[in-house]
Every structure is written in C-alpha cells, then in structure tokens.
C-alpha cells in the first residue's frame, strides 16, 4: 500500500506553516494568509476573503477552538470535504515531506518466515502507526478495536503476496487515466490520493487469486467472530477500506455489504458500497446505496452533516452513469448549498448543465468552480465547450488553450478545440489538434476521421486519404465508407471541372420562389426544411422508436396531483427531474449516453419553450400532447393521443370535447416548437383565445391538419421517417458530393440531382444557372428507374 499517512502529514505541514503563534489553531489572520498563499494566481478582495473565512468558520464551527481558531483536525476535515486539494496546496507552498518521519518501511522478512502471516505481522507490528492510511486513524472513519488492526495487517500481507505473484507472472495491468477528465469524486469517497494515477487491473482468473479470495474469506470470518456487533462492524469496514484502496473492488463490496447488514442505519457502509458499485459500472445499485446513505445521514442529524455534500456529489455522479443528468443537477446543487466551497460539486453541476443544453447556467457554475480552483483543467475545458455552444468562439479558443496549458495531454480539450477550429474553417489548426489527440489516444477513431476531414478541408487530399485508411483500420462504421466515397467524388470533380470557373463557389443559393415542383408527390422546399429539423430531433431523441401508445398508457396508469400556477390555473405539473424519470421509462431501450443526448435535445427544443418562466415545473398533459405527433405509430393515432393528452389536463373535464381556445393555443405552441421560423410570431397572437366553444376530435383533426395554421407538415415528416435511409445506388448529390440517402430531387431540365439537405437549403451547382428550377422527387431508386422507363417508352412512341 502506498505511503499510509502521507496525506494527513501534508495537512499537518500546511497547518504548522501558518500557525505563526504556535497556539495549535489558525485564527482569521492566519487563515487569510493560507487562502492567499495556496491561490497565488488569484487576487482576492478583502470582501472575498472575509466571505470565505465566514463560511469556513461557520461550516466547521465544531473545530473552532475559541480565539485560537481552526484546529488541525478542522483543516483536515476541510480537505476531506473537498473544499481544497491538499496535493495542489502542498506543491503551491513548496513544502517538503520528510519521508523518514511520514513513513517507515516494514522490516524485510526472511524467506523462511514468508509463508507465515503471524511471523510477518510480528515483523511489522512496531511500524503499524507510521504506515497507516489517513482514514484508519480518522475519528469518524478509523479503526476502533485493537483486533481490527491485526486483521488489517494480515490483509496487507495477503495483498502484498498477491501483488508480488501477479507481478512476477506479468498479470497485474495498469491503465493511465491521467489524460482524461476526472469523474469528480469527492476526495473522501473516491479512490484516495494514496492510489496512484494508474488504475490497477487484477487477474481474477488464476489460482493465486482464488487462494487470495479464500484467505480474505477467513479474515471476514474472524471479523464475524468478534466479541460484539460493533467490533464485527469495525472489522468489515476496515477490510473493505483496505481492499478498496488496492482497487480490489469486488471483494471490498462484499465486506461493505456485510457491514450494512450489521449496522443498517450507519451511513458509512452504504456510502462505501455505493462507491464500489459505481466503479464496477453498476450504476443503479450505486444510486440505491447512496440513497440509503442519504436517508441515514438526514435521519442522523448533525452527526453526518459533514458527509452530506459528498453523498450528494456521488449520488449525482451515479445518476449521470444512468444518463439521468437533470436529476444529477439537483444533487450537485444540494452539495454546493451544503458546502459552498466544494469546487468539484460546482464543476460537476456546470458540466451537467452543459450536458442538457443550459449553457449560460453552466458557464456560471464553472466560473465559480474555477474561481475556487484556478488550475482545474476539466472545468476550463467544459467552460470552453459551453462558450462555443453559445457562439462565443474566440473566448472558447482561449479557455480551451488554458485547459491544455494546465494539462497538455487533455484529450477532451484537444478534441473539442479541433472541432471548434473545424467549425471556423481553420482546418490546419484542427488537424494539429486531432494529431495531438491521437498521440495520447492512438485508437481514437473519431479523431482520426475528423483529422481526415480537416485535411480534406485544407486541400491535402492525399494526406486525407491516408488518414481515412487509418480510421478504417480502427472501425468499420458506415460513416467512413461514405467519407471515402465523398473524397473520390471530390477528386473526380477536381480532375473534371465541368465548366466551372476557377475560384467560383461550387454552388449558389437560389431564392424559394425559383424552386418549382413537378408532380403532386414532390415536397415543397420550405416544408422539407422544417420537416428535416423535426426529423433531426426525432433521430437524436429516438422518438420514432417510442410508440405513441406508451404515452397513452403512461397517462392512464399514472395520475399526477393537481397544482395551481401563479395565474391560479389548475395544472398537472411536474418538475424536470421527475419528467426525466418518465422519459427514461418511455425510452428504456436507450443506453445511458444516448438517453442523455435525447434529454438534451428535448430540453433544448421543447422544455425550454414550455417552461417559459424558468420555474422548473411543466404542464405534463401539454408535454404529452406536444410529444405525441413526433412519436412512432400511425398519424391518426398520434393526433388522437395528442387530443386525449389535452383532455387529460384538469381544465378540460368535459371528457369528450376540448375547449377551442385550448386547441388553438396548443396548435400555436406546436408550431412555435417545431416550426419556429413560422410559429413564434403566431404564438404572440391571441386569435380565438377567448373562444369558449367546445370542439370534438373530428374538428380538432381539421385544425391540426390545416396546412397554413395547423401542423400540416406531418405527412412530410412521415415520408422522411419511412424513407430517409433509402440509398440511390451510386448517385451523388451534385452540390455536396455525398451519396444521396433519403429522397432524391432531380432537376428536369439540367438533370442534376440534389439530396434532401441541399434541396431544402436551396443550393444548386453554380454551373447550372437558370431562371427557375423544376424538381421531381424520387423516394428510392426503383421510382427513378420506373420514371426513366416511362419516359423512354413515350419517346419511342413519339418517334414512331
């Protein structure tokens, strides 16, 4: 085990450094000096210093010794609570750690006695206190009984043996996670500072490990045979802590769960078991353990008050592991309220807010985290991403660079900065960033693909081709094959300019009035543009896979209490985190990270409009009605469920008919959300809002299908749902040069073809300049071939 007691010794050195009068306490003046010294880059005002000191002296009042101030134990507690980073502060003060005093190595054991645990323990017994981890002597988490010390020493010897055997056989593996964003664990809860930066991977398949597990079982039996329940609890907690420190998480979990059985209302074993579950990727079980820990901590009053911020933080992280980011935000806020100096909680809150698309709030939280910890590279990275999302690109570049300066191999910062440079058309700089990502993470296929695209943008086609081939070695995803086809098309176009003028843009944007359609089935350009935006939301949120009948079932099986808004209107309202739980049930087929993306898209597009007052509460019936038209299922059933959702609201108790004012308001809201270019101004109008007449479903359908004032775009949306994966052989879009997927729009006179995206944006090749363009839509290659044969037959008849 690495240097047990090193951390507490560092805190002791920091304490002594600022205890100028040697009275065993840090008064306000001494604490002010400490705060300033460990934050040399920050210039605090007197008001800021006083605010920080007031918070520290209030939060840790039990560790304030009169006029002498904060005791050593109090300073240690502030670090335990995540209010500071002891390693960073120790380095900032340029202090030295006397290794001989902090840790004395165990006496070497002779080969003859190496097989006996008792003999080995006798050799190291005199050194026990010097090599003890900080947790073991902590007044709240430490070892209480003498017999527990013996169990711990025997366990240390067992682990040492296992490590030596596996190292000899080359079975112990390590993976360096230093390049990636940390998980944000509170110091007391996550892998401690005594654990190295490398994650240890034990080989659990061999005989040596099986023997080790059996011997650990023997130690647990010794703990169970203790003289009292309290001593048995002490033994299992100590066994779990030692195993956890050595990253033997499965075995640690067994000990913590046994401790939970011995003292079910104690916070600590639930707390530790939650950590183990999380590290093992069992997020749901981790959440359940943290909820039990939270329940016990709240019931225990002030006894566990210092632990609450850490429980909140790790509960939030576990929820994020399940993809429940809105719910996680709630607990990060609670942690920041309970401990305002908890910079990790603020960083995690900012990152989570960014993850659900609430960028301004994210920047605010991240600014606070950075104020407390200026060298927090992960916080700088996420702040830059939020600034980029808000369109503040130049500031985003500066902040990304700051994160990279703090941690040169920060993969997230390098990759995201590369994306930002790509968005700005600075392809050479983007290539440099992706190259640096690959230097740290050689198998990052997305970085390799983006490097190829940036090289393509920079005009280095041969280099781009080589980069794409490297990406193909990493993955066989269809995006790579499309990119290769695109590259070939661009090469052909370069060799055959087709009459284009050098330096001229390869396309021009034509005004909508010049786009004409041929045939009733061809979609109008403006309708397609709106439908493509809705379809993009459907794809990200996977709503096409959520059958509309699930909404109906949710309404019928789960009622919501009626509450009253500020205007006194009765509503079945719900908080955003609770709505997220409903969405999780509706989209249960999604993986956590995909679900998080779905919630972000829904929050940005729908919830931001419904929660116009930023109250955090939403009208659930109205939400169901807004969601129904873009869920899976027949068009008529979508309309019916939307109508039923509006009837489900408490202000519509007729049972069969809907107030026309509510129907009108709903249609306007639907357009404002899904067709914002046309719907926002309509939402401001009040036509029909005072109409008290009632409408049945048939009349509601007419209002819904109205092409000008309703949601008449639905047929176009359904056409996209059923056909936007169709490929058209080797036919390429004449503008973007990518293979056409979905509908193909062919210009009748010049015979060039456009993909749905380019058609909706009004782009045509600059070599075909006409007064007007007439397009015919083909849903698949079969339709195009049939039309071609029909034209050929007509031509043959005319020739006869």
SVG drawing of the C-alpha trace seen along z (x, -y; Angstrom):
<svg xmlns="http://www.w3.org/2000/svg" viewBox="-69 -44 85 66">
<polyline fill="none" stroke="black" stroke-width="0.4" points="0.0,0.0 1.4,-3.4 2.6,-5.7 -0.1,-5.4 -0.5,-8.7 1.2,-10.8 -2.0,-12.9 -2.6,-13.7 1.1,-14.5 0.9,-17.1 -2.1,-18.7 0.0,-18.8 2.9,-20.6 0.5,-23.1 -1.1,-23.7 2.3,-24.3 3.4,-26.6 0.6,-29.1 0.2,-28.6 2.5,-31.5 2.0,-31.9 2.2,-28.1 -1.0,-28.0 -2.5,-25.0 -5.1,-26.9 -5.4,-29.1 -7.1,-32.4 -8.7,-34.5 -5.5,-36.3 -3.6,-33.1 -6.4,-31.5 -6.4,-34.5 -2.7,-34.1 -3.2,-30.4 -6.0,-31.1 -3.9,-33.7 -0.8,-31.6 -2.4,-28.5 -4.1,-30.6 -1.2,-32.7 -2.8,-33.4 -6.0,-34.9 -6.2,-38.4 -8.8,-38.2 -10.5,-41.4 -11.0,-41.9 -14.7,-41.2 -14.0,-37.9 -11.5,-36.8 -14.0,-37.7 -16.8,-35.8 -14.6,-32.7 -13.5,-32.9 -17.0,-33.4 -18.1,-30.3 -15.2,-28.2 -15.7,-29.3 -19.4,-28.7 -19.3,-25.3 -16.6,-24.0 -17.7,-25.6 -17.2,-22.4 -13.5,-22.6 -13.0,-26.2 -11.1,-26.5 -12.1,-29.9 -9.7,-32.7 -7.1,-30.3 -9.2,-29.4 -9.4,-26.4 -7.7,-23.3 -5.6,-20.8 -8.5,-18.4 -10.7,-21.1 -8.3,-21.8 -8.0,-18.1 -11.8,-18.0 -12.0,-20.8 -9.7,-18.8 -11.8,-15.6 -14.9,-17.5 -13.3,-18.5 -13.1,-22.2 -9.4,-22.1 -6.9,-19.9 -4.1,-19.0 -1.6,-17.9 -2.1,-21.1 -1.8,-23.3 1.2,-21.4 3.0,-21.9 1.9,-25.6 3.6,-26.2 6.8,-24.4 6.8,-22.4 9.0,-19.2 7.7,-16.0 10.2,-14.2 9.7,-10.7 11.5,-9.2 9.1,-10.8 6.0,-10.2 6.5,-6.6 8.9,-3.9 9.2,-0.9 8.4,2.5 11.3,4.6 12.3,7.1 11.1,10.6 13.3,13.6 12.5,16.2 12.0,18.8 9.2,16.9 7.5,15.6 4.9,18.3 3.6,17.4 1.3,14.4 1.9,14.4 5.7,14.1 5.3,11.3 2.8,9.4 5.3,9.6 7.9,8.0 5.8,5.0 3.8,4.6 6.1,1.9 5.7,-0.1 1.8,0.0 1.0,-3.5 3.6,-5.1 2.3,-3.3 -1.4,-3.8 -3.6,-5.4 -5.2,-8.7 -8.6,-7.1 -7.6,-4.4 -6.9,-7.0 -9.7,-9.3 -12.1,-10.0 -15.1,-9.3 -13.9,-6.6 -11.0,-5.0 -10.2,-1.7 -11.7,-1.5 -10.7,2.0 -7.2,3.5 -8.2,6.8 -9.2,5.0 -5.6,3.7 -4.4,7.4 -6.9,8.2 -5.8,5.2 -2.1,6.2 -2.8,9.7 -4.8,8.4 -2.0,6.1 0.4,9.1 -2.1,11.2 -2.4,8.3 1.4,7.9 1.8,11.6 -0.9,11.5 0.7,8.4 4.2,10.0 2.9,13.2 0.9,11.5 3.7,9.0 6.1,11.9 3.7,13.6 3.0,10.3 -0.7,10.4 -1.1,7.0 -2.0,4.4 -2.3,0.6 -4.1,-1.9 -3.2,-5.6 -6.3,-7.8 -4.4,-11.0 -5.2,-12.3 -9.0,-12.3 -11.5,-14.3 -11.8,-13.0 -15.0,-11.6 -15.2,-14.4 -15.5,-12.1 -15.3,-13.8 -11.9,-13.1 -13.3,-11.1 -15.4,-8.9 -13.4,-8.1 -10.1,-6.5 -7.9,-8.3 -4.8,-10.3 -2.8,-7.4 -3.8,-5.5 -1.6,-6.1 -2.8,-7.7 -2.9,-4.2 -5.9,-2.0 -4.8,1.4 -6.4,4.4 -6.1,7.6 -6.2,11.0 -9.1,12.8 -8.9,16.0 -5.8,17.6 -5.2,20.0 -3.4,17.2 -6.4,15.0 -8.7,17.9 -6.4,18.6 -6.4,14.9 -10.2,14.7 -10.4,17.8 -7.9,16.2 -9.9,13.0 -13.0,15.0 -11.1,16.3 -10.4,12.8 -14.1,11.9 -14.9,15.0 -12.5,13.6 -14.4,10.3 -17.7,12.0 -16.5,13.9 -15.7,10.7 -17.0,10.2 -19.6,7.6 -21.6,6.4 -19.7,3.1 -16.3,4.8 -17.5,7.1 -18.7,3.9 -15.3,2.3 -13.6,5.3 -15.6,5.5 -15.4,1.7 -11.6,1.9 -11.3,4.9 -13.4,3.1 -11.4,-0.1 -8.1,1.7 -9.4,3.7 -10.8,0.6 -7.5,-1.3 -5.9,1.5 -8.7,1.4 -10.0,4.9 -13.5,3.5 -15.5,6.8 -14.0,8.1 -14.4,4.7 -18.1,4.6 -18.6,8.0 -17.2,6.5 -19.2,3.3 -22.4,5.1 -21.8,7.3 -21.2,4.1 -24.6,2.8 -26.2,5.9 -24.5,5.4 -25.5,1.7 -28.2,0.9 -28.7,-2.7 -25.0,-3.7 -24.2,-6.0 -20.6,-4.7 -21.1,-1.2 -23.9,-2.2 -21.7,-5.1 -18.7,-2.8 -20.8,-0.1 -22.1,-2.8 -18.6,-3.7 -17.8,0.0 -20.9,0.4 -20.1,-2.7 -16.5,-1.7 -17.8,1.7 -20.3,0.0 -23.4,1.0 -24.9,-2.5 -28.4,-1.6 -27.2,0.3 -24.8,-2.5 -27.6,-5.0 -29.7,-2.9 -26.9,-2.6 -26.3,-6.4 -30.0,-7.0 -29.8,-4.8 -26.8,-6.7 -28.6,-9.9 -31.6,-8.7 -29.5,-7.7 -27.5,-10.9 -30.6,-13.1 -32.1,-11.0 -28.8,-11.2 -28.9,-15.0 -25.6,-16.8 -23.6,-13.7 -23.3,-13.2 -23.8,-16.8 -20.2,-17.0 -20.8,-13.9 -23.9,-15.2 -22.1,-17.2 -20.1,-14.1 -23.2,-11.9 -25.0,-14.4 -22.0,-14.5 -21.6,-10.8 -25.3,-10.3 -25.3,-12.8 -22.4,-11.0 -24.2,-7.7 -27.3,-9.2 -25.2,-10.5 -24.0,-7.0 -27.6,-6.0 -28.0,-9.0 -30.2,-10.9 -28.4,-14.3 -31.4,-16.6 -31.7,-14.6 -28.0,-14.7 -28.1,-18.5 -30.5,-18.6 -28.0,-16.7 -25.0,-18.8 -26.9,-21.9 -27.6,-20.4 -23.9,-19.6 -23.0,-23.2 -25.6,-24.6 -24.4,-22.3 -20.7,-23.2 -20.3,-26.4 -16.5,-25.8 -17.0,-22.4 -15.4,-23.2 -16.0,-19.7 -19.7,-19.9 -19.8,-23.2 -17.7,-21.8 -20.0,-18.8 -23.1,-21.0 -21.7,-23.1 -20.8,-20.0 -24.2,-18.5 -26.0,-21.8 -23.9,-21.9 -24.9,-18.3 -28.6,-19.2 -28.1,-22.3 -28.4,-25.0 -25.2,-26.8 -25.5,-30.2 -26.2,-28.4 -23.3,-26.0 -20.8,-28.9 -21.9,-30.5 -21.3,-27.3 -18.0,-26.6 -16.8,-30.2 -17.4,-29.6 -15.5,-26.3 -12.6,-28.0 -12.6,-30.9 -12.0,-28.4 -9.6,-26.2 -7.9,-28.2 -5.9,-25.2 -8.9,-23.0 -8.3,-21.9 -11.6,-19.9 -13.6,-22.9 -11.8,-25.1 -12.5,-22.5 -16.2,-22.3 -16.5,-26.1 -14.9,-26.5 -17.4,-24.0 -20.3,-25.9 -18.9,-29.2 -18.6,-27.6 -22.2,-26.3 -23.2,-29.9 -21.3,-31.2 -18.5,-33.0 -15.8,-31.2 -12.8,-33.4 -13.2,-33.2 -13.8,-29.5 -10.5,-29.1 -8.7,-31.0 -10.3,-28.8 -9.6,-25.6 -6.0,-26.7 -5.9,-27.4 -7.1,-23.8 -4.4,-22.5 -1.7,-24.6 -2.7,-23.2 -2.8,-19.6 -1.0,-19.3 -2.4,-15.8 -6.1,-16.7 -7.9,-14.6 -11.3,-16.3 -9.9,-19.8 -7.7,-18.9 -10.6,-17.1 -13.2,-19.8 -10.8,-22.6 -10.2,-20.7 -14.0,-20.7 -14.1,-24.4 -11.4,-25.1 -13.3,-22.9 -16.4,-25.0 -14.4,-28.1 -12.8,-26.7 -9.3,-26.8 -8.5,-23.3 -4.8,-23.4 -5.1,-24.1 -7.9,-21.5 -5.5,-18.9 -2.9,-19.8 -5.4,-19.3 -6.5,-15.9 -2.9,-14.8 -2.2,-15.6 -5.3,-13.6 -4.0,-10.6 -0.6,-11.0 -2.3,-10.5 -5.1,-8.1 -3.9,-6.3 -7.2,-4.3 -9.5,-7.4 -11.3,-6.7 -13.4,-9.8 -10.2,-11.9 -8.7,-10.0 -11.9,-10.6 -12.0,-14.3 -8.3,-14.6 -9.1,-13.2 -12.0,-15.7 -9.8,-18.6 -7.0,-17.6 -9.7,-17.5 -10.8,-21.0 -7.2,-22.2 -6.9,-20.8 -4.5,-18.0 -6.4,-15.2 -3.6,-12.6 -3.0,-13.0 -6.7,-12.9 -6.9,-9.6 -4.2,-8.1 -5.9,-9.3 -9.2,-7.7 -7.4,-4.4 -6.0,-4.6 -9.5,-5.2 -10.8,-2.2 -8.3,0.0 -9.8,-1.2 -13.5,-0.8 -15.7,0.3 -18.6,-2.2 -20.6,-3.3 -19.6,-7.0 -16.1,-6.1 -17.2,-4.5 -19.4,-7.5 -16.4,-9.8 -14.2,-7.8 -16.8,-7.9 -17.1,-11.7 -13.3,-12.0 -13.3,-10.1 -16.1,-12.3 -14.2,-15.4 -11.1,-14.1 -13.1,-13.4 -14.6,-16.8 -11.1,-18.3 -9.9,-16.5 -13.1,-17.3 -14.1,-20.9 -17.2,-20.5 -17.0,-24.1 -16.8,-25.7 -14.9,-29.0 -11.7,-28.8 -12.3,-30.4 -16.0,-30.4 -18.1,-28.7 -19.3,-25.2 -22.9,-26.1 -25.3,-29.1 -28.3,-29.5 -31.5,-30.2 -34.5,-32.0 -37.5,-29.8 -39.7,-31.3 -37.4,-29.9 -37.9,-26.3 -40.8,-24.7 -42.2,-21.1 -43.2,-18.6 -45.9,-16.2 -48.1,-16.1 -45.7,-13.9 -42.8,-16.3 -42.3,-18.1 -42.1,-21.9 -38.7,-23.1 -39.8,-25.1 -41.9,-22.2 -38.9,-19.9 -36.6,-22.3 -39.0,-22.3 -39.6,-18.6 -35.8,-17.9 -35.4,-19.8 -38.1,-17.8 -36.7,-14.6 -33.3,-15.5 -34.9,-15.9 -36.6,-12.5 -33.3,-10.8 -31.4,-12.3 -34.1,-11.5 -35.0,-8.2 -38.7,-9.2 -39.7,-7.2 -39.0,-4.1 -41.3,-5.3 -44.7,-4.2 -47.4,-6.8 -49.4,-4.1 -46.8,-4.3 -47.8,-7.9 -51.4,-6.8 -50.5,-4.1 -48.5,-6.4 -51.4,-8.8 -53.9,-6.1 -51.7,-4.3 -50.0,-7.2 -52.0,-10.2 -50.4,-13.4 -51.7,-15.6 -53.3,-18.9 -51.4,-22.0 -52.0,-25.7 -49.8,-28.0 -49.2,-31.6 -52.2,-32.6 -54.4,-30.2 -55.0,-27.8 -55.1,-24.2 -52.4,-22.0 -50.9,-18.5 -47.5,-20.0 -44.2,-18.1 -40.6,-19.0 -38.0,-18.5 -36.1,-15.6 -39.4,-13.8 -40.2,-14.3 -36.8,-12.8 -37.8,-9.7 -40.9,-9.4 -38.8,-9.8 -36.5,-7.1 -39.4,-4.7 -40.6,-5.7 -37.1,-5.4 -36.0,-2.4 -34.3,-0.8 -31.6,-3.6 -28.1,-3.3 -27.3,-5.9 -25.2,-8.1 -27.8,-8.0 -30.5,-8.8 -28.6,-11.8 -28.4,-13.1 -32.1,-12.6 -32.9,-14.5 -30.6,-17.4 -32.4,-17.6 -35.9,-17.5 -34.8,-20.1 -33.4,-22.5 -36.3,-22.2 -39.4,-21.5 -38.9,-22.1 -37.2,-25.5 -40.5,-26.7 -42.9,-25.0 -41.0,-26.3 -41.1,-29.9 -40.8,-31.3 -37.8,-29.1 -39.8,-27.7 -38.5,-24.2 -42.1,-22.9 -44.0,-21.8 -47.6,-21.1 -47.4,-17.3 -50.5,-17.0 -49.3,-19.7 -45.9,-18.0 -47.5,-14.7 -49.6,-16.5 -46.5,-18.2 -44.6,-14.9 -47.3,-12.7 -47.0,-14.0 -43.4,-13.0 -43.6,-9.6 -43.9,-6.3 -47.3,-5.0 -49.9,-5.8 -50.6,-9.5 -54.2,-9.2 -53.2,-7.6 -50.7,-10.4 -53.4,-13.0 -55.8,-11.1 -53.3,-10.7 -52.4,-14.4 -56.2,-15.2 -56.5,-12.8 -53.5,-14.4 -55.2,-17.8 -58.4,-16.3 -56.3,-14.7 -55.4,-18.2 -57.7,-19.3 -59.1,-22.4 -60.7,-20.1 -63.1,-17.9 -65.8,-17.5 -64.4,-14.1 -65.1,-14.1 -64.7,-17.7 -61.9,-20.3 -62.1,-24.0 -61.4,-25.6 -59.2,-28.2 -57.0,-25.4 -56.9,-23.7 -55.9,-26.9 -53.2,-27.6 -51.9,-24.1 -51.6,-24.3 -49.7,-27.6 -47.4,-26.1 -46.8,-23.1 -45.8,-25.3 -43.6,-27.6 -41.7,-24.5 -41.4,-22.5 -41.6,-25.3 -40.0,-28.2 -39.5,-30.3 -43.3,-30.5 -44.7,-29.7 -43.2,-32.1 -45.0,-35.2 -48.2,-33.2 -47.8,-32.3 -47.9,-36.0 -51.2,-36.4 -54.5,-35.9 -56.9,-35.0 -59.5,-32.7 -58.1,-32.6 -61.3,-33.9 -63.5,-31.4 -65.3,-29.4 -66.9,-26.9 -66.0,-23.2 -64.6,-21.1 -64.8,-17.3 -61.9,-15.2 -63.1,-15.5 -62.9,-19.3 -59.6,-19.1 -58.2,-17.0 -59.3,-19.7 -57.5,-22.3 -54.4,-20.1 -54.2,-19.2 -54.6,-22.8 -51.5,-23.4 -51.3,-27.1 -52.3,-27.4 -52.0,-23.8 -49.4,-21.1 -50.0,-20.1 -46.3,-19.2 -46.9,-15.8 -47.3,-13.9 -43.8,-15.2 -42.4,-14.1 -43.9,-10.6 -42.4,-10.4 -39.0,-11.2 -39.5,-8.6 -40.2,-5.8 -37.7,-6.7 -34.7,-8.7 -32.5,-5.6 -33.0,-4.7 -29.9,-4.8 -29.9,-5.6 -27.1,-3.3 -24.0,-5.4 -25.9,-8.6 -24.2,-11.5 -25.6,-14.9 -24.3,-17.5 -23.6,-20.0 -22.2,-18.3 -20.9,-15.2 -22.1,-12.8 -24.1,-9.7 -27.8,-10.5 -29.7,-8.9 -33.4,-9.5 -35.3,-11.4 -33.6,-12.4 -34.6,-15.6 -33.8,-15.6 -33.9,-18.8 -35.9,-18.1 -34.1,-20.4 -30.4,-20.1 -30.8,-16.6 -28.6,-17.2 -29.7,-15.6 -29.8,-17.0 -30.0,-15.4 -32.8,-16.4 -30.5,-18.8 -29.1,-20.7 -32.6,-20.9 -34.1,-22.3 -31.3,-24.9 -31.9,-25.9 -28.4,-25.0 -27.8,-24.3 -24.4,-23.7 -23.0,-27.1 -22.6,-25.6 -26.4,-25.4 -27.8,-28.9 -31.4,-29.1 -34.4,-31.4 -36.2,-28.7 -35.6,-25.1 -38.2,-22.3 -37.6,-19.3 -39.1,-15.9 -38.8,-13.8 -37.9,-10.1 -38.2,-8.2 -36.0,-5.3 -34.0,-4.1 -36.9,-2.0 -39.1,-5.0 -36.4,-6.7 -35.9,-3.7 -39.7,-3.3 -39.9,-7.0 -37.0,-6.6 -38.6,-3.6 -41.9,-5.5 -40.1,-8.5 -38.2,-6.1 -41.5,-4.4 -43.1,-7.8 -40.1,-8.9 -40.2,-5.6 -43.9,-6.1 -43.4,-9.7 -40.6,-8.6 -43.0,-6.0"/>
</svg>
